[in-house]
Amino acid sequence: MLSNPQFLVAGQILTGLMCGRQPRESGECAKEVTYALEASAELIRQWQGLNLPTYDYKPPTPVAAARTREALVDRAFVATEQWRRDRMNKASSPPSVGSSGPALH
């Protein structure tokens, strides 16, 4: 593939010139190629002072992996009798006294 910027720009100009027309003579094709090369040279000359993007591929910089905390959950089996006793103790305890008015949210 061509890497010369003048040829790349000239190719784009020439594509635009040749797409919209009917078949032409070889002399016209040579004139269009010459025009495209001259126009691309002039464009590159005008762009010399500008800071144009290069569009070169730059891979993204690696980012540190996200850290997570693991929670330790004890899922030990509670005996059925123990579970029933605990439930009975909760049910028999008096409810906690809260405000007597309606709850405001």
MIVO-197001 format. One record per atom (N, C-alpha, C, CB): residue number from 1; residue in one letter; atom name; x negated, y, z negated. Coordinates in pm, 1 decimal. Glycine has a CB too. Layout:
// residues N
+------+------+------+----------+----------+----------+
| resi | resn | name |        X |        Y |        Z |
+------+------+------+----------+----------+----------+
|  NUM |    a |   CA |        X |        Y |        Z |
...
+------+------+------+----------+----------+----------+
This chain:
// residues 105
+------+------+------+----------+----------+----------+
| resi | resn | name |        X |        Y |        Z |
+------+------+------+----------+----------+----------+
|    1 |    m |    N |    -84.2 |   -117.4 |      0.0 |
|    1 |    m |   CA |      0.0 |      0.0 |      0.0 |
|    1 |    m |    C |    -88.7 |    123.5 |      0.0 |
|    1 |    m |   CB |     95.8 |     -0.1 |   -121.3 |
|    2 |    l |    N |    -39.0 |    228.9 |     63.4 |
|    2 |    l |   CA |   -116.4 |    351.8 |     71.3 |
|    2 |    l |    C |   -113.3 |    424.0 |    -63.2 |
|    2 |    l |   CB |    -62.3 |    443.1 |    183.4 |
|    3 |    s |    N |   -228.6 |    470.8 |   -103.7 |
|    3 |    s |   CA |   -234.0 |    541.7 |   -231.1 |
|    3 |    s |    C |   -263.2 |    689.9 |   -211.2 |
|    3 |    s |   CB |   -339.5 |    479.5 |   -321.6 |
|    4 |    n |    N |   -293.7 |    730.8 |    -90.1 |
|    4 |    n |   CA |   -319.7 |    871.4 |    -63.2 |
|    4 |    n |    C |   -188.9 |    948.5 |    -75.5 |
|    4 |    n |   CB |   -383.0 |    891.0 |     77.5 |
|    5 |    p |    N |   -183.8 |   1050.1 |   -161.4 |
|    5 |    p |   CA |    -58.3 |   1122.5 |   -181.5 |
|    5 |    p |    C |     -7.7 |   1189.2 |    -53.7 |
|    5 |    p |   CB |    -76.2 |   1227.0 |   -289.2 |
|    6 |    q |    N |    -98.1 |   1232.7 |     32.6 |
|    6 |    q |   CA |    -53.7 |   1297.2 |    156.3 |
|    6 |    q |    C |     23.9 |   1198.3 |    242.9 |
|    6 |    q |   CB |   -174.1 |   1353.8 |    234.4 |
|    7 |    f |    N |    -21.8 |   1075.5 |    249.6 |
|    7 |    f |   CA |     48.5 |    975.5 |    329.9 |
|    7 |    f |    C |    183.6 |    940.4 |    267.8 |
|    7 |    f |   CB |    -37.1 |    849.1 |    345.0 |
|    8 |    l |    N |    188.9 |    935.9 |    135.9 |
|    8 |    l |   CA |    314.9 |    905.8 |     69.5 |
|    8 |    l |    C |    419.0 |   1015.0 |     94.6 |
|    8 |    l |   CB |    292.3 |    888.5 |    -80.3 |
|    9 |    v |    N |    377.4 |   1140.9 |     81.4 |
|    9 |    v |   CA |    468.8 |   1252.4 |    105.6 |
|    9 |    v |    C |    507.4 |   1256.3 |    253.0 |
|    9 |    v |   CB |    404.6 |   1386.6 |     62.7 |
|   10 |    a |    N |    410.1 |   1236.2 |    341.5 |
|   10 |    a |   CA |    438.6 |   1237.4 |    484.5 |
|   10 |    a |    C |    536.4 |   1125.9 |    520.9 |
|   10 |    a |   CB |    308.8 |   1223.0 |    565.2 |
|   11 |    g |    N |    524.1 |   1011.5 |    458.1 |
|   11 |    g |   CA |    616.7 |    901.9 |    483.8 |
|   11 |    g |    C |    759.1 |    937.9 |    444.9 |
|   11 |    g |   CB |    572.9 |    777.8 |    409.2 |
|   12 |    q |    N |    774.6 |   1009.8 |    333.5 |
|   12 |    q |   CA |    908.4 |   1052.8 |    292.2 |
|   12 |    q |    C |    966.0 |   1154.6 |    390.2 |
|   12 |    q |   CB |    904.2 |   1112.6 |    150.7 |
|   13 |    i |    N |    883.4 |   1248.3 |    434.7 |
|   13 |    i |   CA |    928.9 |   1348.5 |    530.8 |
|   13 |    i |    C |    964.8 |   1282.1 |    662.8 |
|   13 |    i |   CB |    821.1 |   1456.1 |    552.7 |
|   14 |    l |    N |    881.1 |   1192.6 |    707.3 |
|   14 |    l |   CA |    902.5 |   1125.1 |    834.9 |
|   14 |    l |    C |   1028.2 |   1038.6 |    831.7 |
|   14 |    l |   CB |    781.1 |   1039.7 |    870.5 |
|   15 |    t |    N |   1055.5 |    976.5 |    719.7 |
|   15 |    t |   CA |   1178.2 |    897.4 |    707.1 |
|   15 |    t |    C |   1300.4 |    985.2 |    726.3 |
|   15 |    t |   CB |   1184.3 |    827.6 |    570.5 |
|   16 |    g |    N |   1298.3 |   1102.5 |    666.5 |
|   16 |    g |   CA |   1409.7 |   1195.5 |    682.8 |
|   16 |    g |    C |   1422.7 |   1245.7 |    825.1 |
|   16 |    g |   CB |   1393.6 |   1312.3 |    589.6 |
|   17 |    l |    N |   1311.5 |   1265.9 |    891.5 |
|   17 |    l |   CA |   1316.8 |   1314.7 |   1029.8 |
|   17 |    l |    C |   1370.5 |   1208.4 |   1125.6 |
|   17 |    l |   CB |   1177.9 |   1359.6 |   1075.2 |
|   18 |    m |    N |   1333.3 |   1083.5 |   1103.4 |
|   18 |    m |   CA |   1366.2 |    979.0 |   1198.9 |
|   18 |    m |    C |   1504.6 |    916.7 |   1175.0 |
|   18 |    m |   CB |   1260.8 |    871.8 |   1193.7 |
|   19 |    c |    N |   1559.3 |    931.3 |   1056.7 |
|   19 |    c |   CA |   1685.1 |    862.9 |   1025.8 |
|   19 |    c |    C |   1804.4 |    919.7 |   1100.8 |
|   19 |    c |   CB |   1711.8 |    869.8 |    878.5 |
|   20 |    g |    N |   1812.8 |   1049.0 |   1114.4 |
|   20 |    g |   CA |   1934.4 |   1109.1 |   1166.5 |
|   20 |    g |    C |   1940.3 |   1128.9 |   1316.3 |
|   20 |    g |   CB |   1953.8 |   1236.8 |   1103.1 |
|   21 |    r |    N |   1848.0 |   1079.6 |   1390.6 |
|   21 |    r |   CA |   1844.8 |   1108.3 |   1534.5 |
|   21 |    r |    C |   1861.9 |    983.8 |   1619.4 |
|   21 |    r |   CB |   1715.3 |   1176.1 |   1570.8 |
|   22 |    q |    N |   1895.0 |   1010.8 |   1742.4 |
|   22 |    q |   CA |   1907.6 |    904.7 |   1842.4 |
|   22 |    q |    C |   1767.9 |    859.0 |   1885.5 |
|   22 |    q |   CB |   1990.4 |    953.7 |   1965.8 |
|   23 |    p |    N |   1759.1 |    749.3 |   1960.4 |
|   23 |    p |   CA |   1626.9 |    705.7 |   2008.8 |
|   23 |    p |    C |   1558.9 |    818.1 |   2087.8 |
|   23 |    p |   CB |   1640.2 |    578.6 |   2097.5 |
|   24 |    r |    N |   1430.3 |    827.9 |   2071.6 |
|   24 |    r |   CA |   1355.8 |    938.3 |   2134.4 |
|   24 |    r |    C |   1233.2 |    885.0 |   2208.1 |
|   24 |    r |   CB |   1313.0 |   1042.7 |   2028.3 |
|   25 |    e |    N |   1170.0 |    972.2 |   2275.8 |
|   25 |    e |   CA |   1050.4 |    935.5 |   2351.6 |
|   25 |    e |    C |    930.8 |    928.0 |   2257.9 |
|   25 |    e |   CB |   1023.9 |   1036.8 |   2465.7 |
|   26 |    s |    N |    824.8 |    864.2 |   2306.1 |
|   26 |    s |   CA |    706.0 |    847.8 |   2222.1 |
|   26 |    s |    C |    638.4 |    980.6 |   2192.3 |
|   26 |    s |   CB |    607.1 |    754.2 |   2289.0 |
|   27 |    g |    N |    649.9 |   1076.7 |   2280.5 |
|   27 |    g |   CA |    591.2 |   1209.1 |   2256.7 |
|   27 |    g |    C |    658.1 |   1278.6 |   2139.4 |
|   27 |    g |   CB |    602.8 |   1296.1 |   2382.0 |
|   28 |    e |    N |    788.5 |   1262.5 |   2127.8 |
|   28 |    e |   CA |    859.8 |   1323.2 |   2015.8 |
|   28 |    e |    C |    819.9 |   1257.3 |   1883.9 |
|   28 |    e |   CB |   1011.5 |   1312.3 |   2036.8 |
|   29 |    c |    N |    800.8 |   1125.7 |   1887.0 |
|   29 |    c |   CA |    759.2 |   1054.5 |   1765.3 |
|   29 |    c |    C |    623.0 |   1104.1 |   1718.5 |
|   29 |    c |   CB |    754.7 |    902.0 |   1789.9 |
|   30 |    a |    N |    531.1 |   1123.1 |   1811.8 |
|   30 |    a |   CA |    397.5 |   1171.0 |   1775.7 |
|   30 |    a |    C |    404.8 |   1310.7 |   1716.5 |
|   30 |    a |   CB |    304.7 |   1170.5 |   1898.2 |
|   31 |    k |    N |    492.3 |   1396.3 |   1772.6 |
|   31 |    k |   CA |    508.0 |   1531.7 |   1719.3 |
|   31 |    k |    C |    565.1 |   1527.6 |   1577.4 |
|   31 |    k |   CB |    599.2 |   1615.6 |   1811.3 |
|   32 |    e |    N |    660.5 |   1437.6 |   1553.0 |
|   32 |    e |   CA |    719.6 |   1427.7 |   1419.7 |
|   32 |    e |    C |    619.0 |   1375.7 |   1316.7 |
|   32 |    e |   CB |    842.0 |   1336.6 |   1423.4 |
|   33 |    v |    N |    532.8 |   1282.1 |   1358.4 |
|   33 |    v |   CA |    429.4 |   1231.8 |   1268.3 |
|   33 |    v |    C |    331.7 |   1344.0 |   1234.8 |
|   33 |    v |   CB |    354.7 |   1111.5 |   1331.5 |
|   34 |    t |    N |    290.8 |   1420.1 |   1335.9 |
|   34 |    t |   CA |    198.8 |   1531.9 |   1313.7 |
|   34 |    t |    C |    262.9 |   1635.7 |   1221.7 |
|   34 |    t |   CB |    158.4 |   1597.0 |   1448.1 |
|   35 |    y |    N |    390.4 |   1666.4 |   1247.5 |
|   35 |    y |   CA |    460.7 |   1762.6 |   1162.7 |
|   35 |    y |    C |    468.0 |   1713.0 |   1017.8 |
|   35 |    y |   CB |    602.3 |   1788.2 |   1217.1 |
|   36 |    a |    N |    499.1 |   1585.6 |    998.8 |
|   36 |    a |   CA |    509.4 |   1530.4 |    863.6 |
|   36 |    a |    C |    375.6 |   1537.5 |    791.4 |
|   36 |    a |   CB |    558.8 |   1385.4 |    868.4 |
|   37 |    l |    N |    266.2 |   1507.5 |    860.4 |
|   37 |    l |   CA |    132.9 |   1515.4 |    798.0 |
|   37 |    l |    C |     96.9 |   1659.1 |    762.7 |
|   37 |    l |   CB |     26.0 |   1456.3 |    891.6 |
|   38 |    e |    N |    128.4 |   1752.7 |    853.2 |
|   38 |    e |   CA |     98.6 |   1893.5 |    825.0 |
|   38 |    e |    C |    183.0 |   1945.3 |    708.9 |
|   38 |    e |   CB |    122.8 |   1979.4 |    949.9 |
|   39 |    a |    N |    311.2 |   1908.6 |    707.6 |
|   39 |    a |   CA |    399.2 |   1953.9 |    599.9 |
|   39 |    a |    C |    355.2 |   1895.4 |    465.8 |
|   39 |    a |   CB |    545.2 |   1915.0 |    629.6 |
|   40 |    s |    N |    315.5 |   1768.5 |    464.8 |
|   40 |    s |   CA |    271.3 |   1708.0 |    338.7 |
|   40 |    s |    C |    142.0 |   1770.6 |    290.2 |
|   40 |    s |   CB |    252.9 |   1557.2 |    355.0 |
|   41 |    a |    N |     50.8 |   1802.9 |    381.8 |
|   41 |    a |   CA |    -73.6 |   1870.1 |    342.3 |
|   41 |    a |    C |    -43.5 |   2006.4 |    281.0 |
|   41 |    a |   CB |   -167.9 |   1885.8 |    463.5 |
|   42 |    e |    N |     51.9 |   2080.7 |    339.2 |
|   42 |    e |   CA |     88.5 |   2211.4 |    285.8 |
|   42 |    e |    C |    155.6 |   2197.9 |    149.0 |
|   42 |    e |   CB |    181.4 |   2284.7 |    383.4 |
|   43 |    l |    N |    241.5 |   2099.3 |    133.3 |
|   43 |    l |   CA |    306.0 |   2078.0 |      3.6 |
|   43 |    l |    C |    203.8 |   2043.6 |   -103.7 |
|   43 |    l |   CB |    410.5 |   1966.9 |     13.6 |
|   44 |    i |    N |    110.2 |   1957.2 |    -71.4 |
|   44 |    i |   CA |      7.2 |   1919.6 |   -168.9 |
|   44 |    i |    C |    -79.7 |   2039.7 |   -203.2 |
|   44 |    i |   CB |    -80.0 |   1804.5 |   -114.6 |
|   45 |    r |    N |   -110.1 |   2123.0 |   -104.6 |
|   45 |    r |   CA |   -189.9 |   2243.1 |   -129.8 |
|   45 |    r |    C |   -116.3 |   2335.7 |   -225.8 |
|   45 |    r |   CB |   -221.5 |   2316.8 |      2.3 |
|   46 |    q |    N |     15.0 |   2350.5 |   -208.4 |
|   46 |    q |   CA |     92.4 |   2438.1 |   -296.9 |
|   46 |    q |    C |    108.0 |   2378.2 |   -436.5 |
|   46 |    q |   CB |    230.2 |   2465.3 |   -236.7 |
|   47 |    w |    N |    109.1 |   2247.6 |   -446.5 |
|   47 |    w |   CA |    128.3 |   2180.8 |   -575.1 |
|   47 |    w |    C |     -0.3 |   2169.1 |   -656.1 |
|   47 |    w |   CB |    186.0 |   2043.7 |   -553.0 |
|   48 |    q |    N |   -113.1 |   2204.9 |   -600.2 |
|   48 |    q |   CA |   -241.3 |   2187.1 |   -670.1 |
|   48 |    q |    C |   -244.1 |   2259.4 |   -804.0 |
|   48 |    q |   CB |   -356.1 |   2236.8 |   -583.1 |
|   49 |    g |    N |   -186.0 |   2378.2 |   -812.1 |
|   49 |    g |   CA |   -190.6 |   2455.4 |   -936.0 |
|   49 |    g |    C |    -86.9 |   2412.8 |  -1038.2 |
|   49 |    g |   CB |   -172.5 |   2599.9 |   -905.5 |
|   50 |    l |    N |     10.6 |   2334.3 |   -998.3 |
|   50 |    l |   CA |    117.4 |   2295.2 |  -1090.2 |
|   50 |    l |    C |     80.8 |   2167.3 |  -1164.1 |
|   50 |    l |   CB |    249.5 |   2276.5 |  -1014.5 |
|   51 |    n |    N |    131.9 |   2152.9 |  -1283.1 |
|   51 |    n |   CA |    112.6 |   2029.4 |  -1360.2 |
|   51 |    n |    C |    231.3 |   1937.4 |  -1334.4 |
|   51 |    n |   CB |     97.3 |   2059.4 |  -1513.6 |
|   52 |    l |    N |    223.8 |   1860.3 |  -1230.6 |
|   52 |    l |   CA |    332.0 |   1770.1 |  -1194.3 |
|   52 |    l |    C |    314.4 |   1636.2 |  -1264.0 |
|   52 |    l |   CB |    338.0 |   1751.0 |  -1042.2 |
|   53 |    p |    N |    423.8 |   1569.0 |  -1295.5 |
|   53 |    p |   CA |    411.2 |   1437.1 |  -1358.5 |
|   53 |    p |    C |    349.2 |   1337.0 |  -1262.5 |
|   53 |    p |   CB |    548.1 |   1386.5 |  -1406.0 |
|   54 |    t |    N |    273.9 |   1243.3 |  -1317.2 |
|   54 |    t |   CA |    205.8 |   1144.7 |  -1232.4 |
|   54 |    t |    C |    286.6 |   1017.5 |  -1216.1 |
|   54 |    t |   CB |     69.9 |   1111.0 |  -1290.0 |
|   55 |    y |    N |    381.0 |    991.6 |  -1304.9 |
|   55 |    y |   CA |    463.5 |    872.3 |  -1301.6 |
|   55 |    y |    C |    382.2 |    744.1 |  -1312.2 |
|   55 |    y |   CB |    544.5 |    870.2 |  -1175.8 |
|   56 |    d |    N |    264.4 |    753.2 |  -1370.9 |
|   56 |    d |   CA |    185.9 |    632.8 |  -1396.0 |
|   56 |    d |    C |    249.4 |    557.7 |  -1512.5 |
|   56 |    d |   CB |     36.2 |    667.6 |  -1426.2 |
|   57 |    y |    N |    242.2 |    426.5 |  -1506.7 |
|   57 |    y |   CA |    300.5 |    344.7 |  -1612.6 |
|   57 |    y |    C |    212.8 |    351.4 |  -1735.9 |
|   57 |    y |   CB |    318.2 |    198.6 |  -1566.6 |
|   58 |    k |    N |    274.6 |    389.1 |  -1846.1 |
|   58 |    k |   CA |    206.4 |    389.8 |  -1975.1 |
|   58 |    k |    C |    289.3 |    302.7 |  -2068.1 |
|   58 |    k |   CB |    188.9 |    536.6 |  -2032.3 |
|   59 |    p |    N |    235.5 |    189.1 |  -2108.9 |
|   59 |    p |   CA |    314.6 |    102.0 |  -2196.5 |
|   59 |    p |    C |    342.6 |    170.2 |  -2329.6 |
|   59 |    p |   CB |    242.1 |    -31.5 |  -2219.9 |
|   60 |    p |    N |    455.5 |    139.1 |  -2390.5 |
|   60 |    p |   CA |    488.5 |    201.9 |  -2518.0 |
|   60 |    p |    C |    389.7 |    160.9 |  -2626.5 |
|   60 |    p |   CB |    630.8 |    165.5 |  -2560.0 |
|   61 |    t |    N |    368.5 |    251.8 |  -2718.1 |
|   61 |    t |   CA |    277.2 |    222.2 |  -2827.8 |
|   61 |    t |    C |    346.6 |    127.8 |  -2925.3 |
|   61 |    t |   CB |    231.3 |    352.7 |  -2899.5 |
|   62 |    p |    N |    274.4 |     31.8 |  -2979.9 |
|   62 |    p |   CA |    337.2 |    -62.6 |  -3072.0 |
|   62 |    p |    C |    380.4 |      6.9 |  -3201.4 |
|   62 |    p |   CB |    241.0 |   -178.1 |  -3103.5 |
|   63 |    v |    N |    491.2 |    -36.9 |  -3252.9 |
|   63 |    v |   CA |    546.2 |     19.4 |  -3375.4 |
|   63 |    v |    C |    535.7 |    -87.8 |  -3483.7 |
|   63 |    v |   CB |    695.1 |     67.1 |  -3355.6 |
|   64 |    a |    N |    507.9 |    -43.4 |  -3604.3 |
|   64 |    a |   CA |    497.5 |   -138.0 |  -3714.7 |
|   64 |    a |    C |    631.3 |   -210.2 |  -3732.5 |
|   64 |    a |   CB |    455.9 |    -65.6 |  -3845.9 |
|   65 |    a |    N |    624.3 |   -336.0 |  -3763.1 |
|   65 |    a |   CA |    745.4 |   -416.1 |  -3780.4 |
|   65 |    a |    C |    823.1 |   -366.2 |  -3902.5 |
|   65 |    a |   CB |    710.2 |   -566.9 |  -3795.6 |
|   66 |    a |    N |    953.8 |   -369.1 |  -3891.8 |
|   66 |    a |   CA |   1038.1 |   -325.9 |  -4002.6 |
|   66 |    a |    C |   1025.1 |   -424.3 |  -4118.5 |
|   66 |    a |   CB |   1185.7 |   -313.4 |  -3957.9 |
|   67 |    r |    N |   1014.5 |   -369.4 |  -4236.5 |
|   67 |    r |   CA |   1000.7 |   -455.0 |  -4354.7 |
|   67 |    r |    C |   1137.3 |   -471.0 |  -4418.1 |
|   67 |    r |   CB |    898.3 |   -395.8 |  -4457.1 |
|   68 |    t |    N |   1165.3 |   -590.1 |  -4461.5 |
|   68 |    t |   CA |   1291.4 |   -617.8 |  -4529.2 |
|   68 |    t |    C |   1262.7 |   -680.2 |  -4664.8 |
|   68 |    t |   CB |   1381.1 |   -710.8 |  -4443.8 |
|   69 |    r |    N |   1356.8 |   -663.6 |  -4753.7 |
|   69 |    r |   CA |   1345.0 |   -726.6 |  -4884.3 |
|   69 |    r |    C |   1439.4 |   -845.5 |  -4888.5 |
|   69 |    r |   CB |   1376.2 |   -626.1 |  -4999.0 |
|   70 |    e |    N |   1390.6 |   -951.7 |  -4939.9 |
|   70 |    e |   CA |   1473.5 |  -1070.5 |  -4953.3 |
|   70 |    e |    C |   1527.1 |  -1076.9 |  -5095.6 |
|   70 |    e |   CB |   1393.5 |  -1199.0 |  -4918.0 |
|   71 |    a |    N |   1655.5 |  -1099.4 |  -5105.7 |
|   71 |    a |   CA |   1717.5 |  -1110.9 |  -5237.6 |
|   71 |    a |    C |   1723.2 |  -1257.8 |  -5276.1 |
|   71 |    a |   CB |   1860.0 |  -1047.6 |  -5239.1 |
|   72 |    l |    N |   1689.5 |  -1283.4 |  -5398.6 |
|   72 |    l |   CA |   1695.1 |  -1419.3 |  -5448.8 |
|   72 |    l |    C |   1829.3 |  -1438.1 |  -5518.2 |
|   72 |    l |   CB |   1576.3 |  -1449.2 |  -5545.5 |
|   73 |    v |    N |   1908.6 |  -1527.7 |  -5464.6 |
|   73 |    v |   CA |   2041.0 |  -1553.5 |  -5520.5 |
|   73 |    v |    C |   2039.4 |  -1694.0 |  -5578.9 |
|   73 |    v |   CB |   2154.0 |  -1537.6 |  -5411.9 |
|   74 |    d |    N |   2073.3 |  -1701.3 |  -5705.9 |
|   74 |    d |   CA |   2077.8 |  -1831.0 |  -5772.0 |
|   74 |    d |    C |   2217.1 |  -1888.8 |  -5754.5 |
|   74 |    d |   CB |   2040.7 |  -1819.2 |  -5922.8 |
|   75 |    r |    N |   2225.7 |  -1994.6 |  -5681.7 |
|   75 |    r |   CA |   2354.4 |  -2057.6 |  -5656.9 |
|   75 |    r |    C |   2361.2 |  -2192.6 |  -5730.1 |
|   75 |    r |   CB |   2377.5 |  -2076.2 |  -5504.5 |
|   76 |    a |    N |   2318.3 |  -2188.2 |  -5853.3 |
|   76 |    a |   CA |   2318.3 |  -2311.1 |  -5933.8 |
|   76 |    a |    C |   2462.7 |  -2353.3 |  -5959.6 |
|   76 |    a |   CB |   2241.7 |  -2290.3 |  -6069.0 |
|   77 |    f |    N |   2482.3 |  -2480.8 |  -5964.2 |
|   77 |    f |   CA |   2615.5 |  -2536.6 |  -5985.3 |
|   77 |    f |    C |   2653.8 |  -2521.6 |  -6131.6 |
|   77 |    f |   CB |   2621.1 |  -2685.2 |  -5942.3 |
|   78 |    v |    N |   2772.0 |  -2468.8 |  -6153.5 |
|   78 |    v |   CA |   2824.3 |  -2455.4 |  -6289.8 |
|   78 |    v |    C |   2922.4 |  -2569.8 |  -6310.5 |
|   78 |    v |   CB |   2893.5 |  -2314.2 |  -6313.5 |
|   79 |    a |    N |   2910.4 |  -2634.9 |  -6422.3 |
|   79 |    a |   CA |   3001.1 |  -2746.6 |  -6451.3 |
|   79 |    a |    C |   3144.8 |  -2696.0 |  -6455.3 |
|   79 |    a |   CB |   2963.8 |  -2815.4 |  -6585.8 |
|   80 |    t |    N |   3237.9 |  -2778.6 |  -6415.2 |
|   80 |    t |   CA |   3378.8 |  -2739.1 |  -6406.6 |
|   80 |    t |    C |   3433.2 |  -2699.0 |  -6543.6 |
|   80 |    t |   CB |   3463.1 |  -2853.5 |  -6348.0 |
|   81 |    e |    N |   3397.5 |  -2774.1 |  -6645.0 |
|   81 |    e |   CA |   3446.7 |  -2743.0 |  -6779.6 |
|   81 |    e |    C |   3393.5 |  -2607.7 |  -6827.2 |
|   81 |    e |   CB |   3406.0 |  -2853.8 |  -6878.8 |
|   82 |    q |    N |   3268.1 |  -2581.3 |  -6800.2 |
|   82 |    q |   CA |   3209.2 |  -2452.6 |  -6838.3 |
|   82 |    q |    C |   3279.6 |  -2339.0 |  -6763.5 |
|   82 |    q |   CB |   3056.4 |  -2451.1 |  -6808.7 |
|   83 |    w |    N |   3305.5 |  -2359.1 |  -6637.0 |
|   83 |    w |   CA |   3372.4 |  -2257.9 |  -6555.3 |
|   83 |    w |    C |   3512.0 |  -2229.2 |  -6610.4 |
|   83 |    w |   CB |   3381.1 |  -2303.8 |  -6407.9 |
|   84 |    r |    N |   3586.2 |  -2333.6 |  -6649.1 |
|   84 |    r |   CA |   3721.2 |  -2316.3 |  -6704.5 |
|   84 |    r |    C |   3716.7 |  -2240.2 |  -6836.7 |
|   84 |    r |   CB |   3789.2 |  -2453.0 |  -6724.8 |
|   85 |    r |    N |   3620.2 |  -2272.2 |  -6922.3 |
|   85 |    r |   CA |   3607.2 |  -2201.3 |  -7050.2 |
|   85 |    r |    C |   3578.8 |  -2052.9 |  -7026.3 |
|   85 |    r |   CB |   3494.6 |  -2264.3 |  -7136.3 |
|   86 |    d |    N |   3489.5 |  -2025.2 |  -6933.2 |
|   86 |    d |   CA |   3457.6 |  -1885.3 |  -6902.6 |
|   86 |    d |    C |   3579.8 |  -1811.2 |  -6850.5 |
|   86 |    d |   CB |   3344.2 |  -1877.3 |  -6800.1 |
|   87 |    r |    N |   3658.1 |  -1876.5 |  -6767.6 |
|   87 |    r |   CA |   3778.7 |  -1814.4 |  -6713.5 |
|   87 |    r |    C |   3882.0 |  -1789.4 |  -6824.4 |
|   87 |    r |   CB |   3839.5 |  -1903.3 |  -6602.9 |
|   88 |    m |    N |   3894.0 |  -1883.7 |  -6915.0 |
|   88 |    m |   CA |   3990.0 |  -1868.9 |  -7024.3 |
|   88 |    m |    C |   3949.3 |  -1753.7 |  -7117.1 |
|   88 |    m |   CB |   4001.1 |  -2000.6 |  -7104.3 |
|   89 |    n |    N |   3819.0 |  -1740.6 |  -7141.3 |
|   89 |    n |   CA |   3770.8 |  -1631.0 |  -7226.2 |
|   89 |    n |    C |   3797.5 |  -1495.5 |  -7160.9 |
|   89 |    n |   CB |   3620.3 |  -1647.2 |  -7254.6 |
|   90 |    k |    N |   3783.1 |  -1488.0 |  -7032.0 |
|   90 |    k |   CA |   3810.2 |  -1362.1 |  -6962.4 |
|   90 |    k |    C |   3958.2 |  -1328.5 |  -6967.9 |
|   90 |    k |   CB |   3763.2 |  -1369.8 |  -6816.6 |
|   91 |    a |    N |   4042.4 |  -1428.4 |  -6951.3 |
|   91 |    a |   CA |   4186.8 |  -1405.0 |  -6951.1 |
|   91 |    a |    C |   4237.8 |  -1367.3 |  -7089.9 |
|   91 |    a |   CB |   4260.3 |  -1528.9 |  -6900.6 |
|   92 |    s |    N |   4178.9 |  -1420.4 |  -7195.6 |
|   92 |    s |   CA |   4228.1 |  -1393.8 |  -7330.8 |
|   92 |    s |    C |   4175.6 |  -1262.3 |  -7387.1 |
|   92 |    s |   CB |   4189.5 |  -1507.3 |  -7423.0 |
|   93 |    s |    N |   4070.0 |  -1205.3 |  -7329.8 |
|   93 |    s |   CA |   4017.3 |  -1079.8 |  -7383.3 |
|   93 |    s |    C |   4111.3 |   -965.6 |  -7346.1 |
|   93 |    s |   CB |   3873.8 |  -1052.2 |  -7330.1 |
|   94 |    p |    N |   4124.6 |   -867.5 |  -7435.7 |
|   94 |    p |   CA |   4215.8 |   -756.5 |  -7407.8 |
|   94 |    p |    C |   4161.4 |   -672.0 |  -7292.3 |
|   94 |    p |   CB |   4235.9 |   -669.0 |  -7534.3 |
|   95 |    p |    N |   4250.2 |   -619.7 |  -7211.9 |
|   95 |    p |   CA |   4203.7 |   -536.4 |  -7100.1 |
|   95 |    p |    C |   4138.7 |   -409.7 |  -7151.6 |
|   95 |    p |   CB |   4320.0 |   -501.3 |  -7006.0 |
|   96 |    s |    N |   4045.6 |   -360.3 |  -7077.8 |
|   96 |    s |   CA |   3976.0 |   -239.6 |  -7121.3 |
|   96 |    s |    C |   4072.7 |   -122.1 |  -7108.6 |
|   96 |    s |   CB |   3845.5 |   -215.1 |  -7037.1 |
|   97 |    v |    N |   4061.3 |    -31.1 |  -7203.7 |
|   97 |    v |   CA |   4150.3 |     84.9 |  -7207.2 |
|   97 |    v |    C |   4092.8 |    190.8 |  -7115.8 |
|   97 |    v |   CB |   4168.1 |    139.9 |  -7352.4 |
|   98 |    g |    N |   4172.7 |    230.6 |  -7019.9 |
|   98 |    g |   CA |   4131.1 |    334.3 |  -6927.1 |
|   98 |    g |    C |   4210.3 |    460.1 |  -6951.3 |
|   98 |    g |   CB |   4147.4 |    288.3 |  -6782.9 |
|   99 |    s |    N |   4205.9 |    552.7 |  -6861.5 |
|   99 |    s |   CA |   4285.9 |    674.7 |  -6878.1 |
|   99 |    s |    C |   4433.1 |    640.0 |  -6856.4 |
|   99 |    s |   CB |   4239.6 |    787.2 |  -6778.5 |
|  100 |    s |    N |   4517.9 |    710.8 |  -6924.6 |
|  100 |    s |   CA |   4659.6 |    679.2 |  -6917.8 |
|  100 |    s |    C |   4723.6 |    740.0 |  -6794.1 |
|  100 |    s |   CB |   4730.6 |    727.9 |  -7042.7 |
|  101 |    g |    N |   4659.0 |    831.5 |  -6731.0 |
|  101 |    g |   CA |   4716.5 |    898.0 |  -6613.2 |
|  101 |    g |    C |   4690.3 |    821.6 |  -6484.1 |
|  101 |    g |   CB |   4660.9 |   1038.5 |  -6600.7 |
|  102 |    p |    N |   4743.8 |    871.7 |  -6377.8 |
|  102 |    p |   CA |   4721.3 |    804.1 |  -6249.0 |
|  102 |    p |    C |   4576.0 |    816.5 |  -6206.3 |
|  102 |    p |   CB |   4813.2 |    862.5 |  -6140.0 |
|  103 |    a |    N |   4532.6 |    722.3 |  -6127.6 |
|  103 |    a |   CA |   4393.7 |    723.0 |  -6080.5 |
|  103 |    a |    C |   4378.4 |    823.5 |  -5968.7 |
|  103 |    a |   CB |   4350.1 |    582.7 |  -6033.0 |
|  104 |    l |    N |   4279.5 |    906.9 |  -5978.9 |
|  104 |    l |   CA |   4251.0 |   1004.4 |  -5874.1 |
|  104 |    l |    C |   4135.5 |    953.8 |  -5789.3 |
|  104 |    l |   CB |   4218.3 |   1143.6 |  -5934.5 |
|  105 |    h |    N |   4156.6 |    953.7 |  -5660.9 |
|  105 |    h |   CA |   4051.8 |    904.8 |  -5569.4 |
|  105 |    h |    C |   4004.3 |   1016.3 |  -5482.5 |
|  105 |    h |   CB |   4102.2 |    788.9 |  -5482.8 |
+------+------+------+----------+----------+----------+
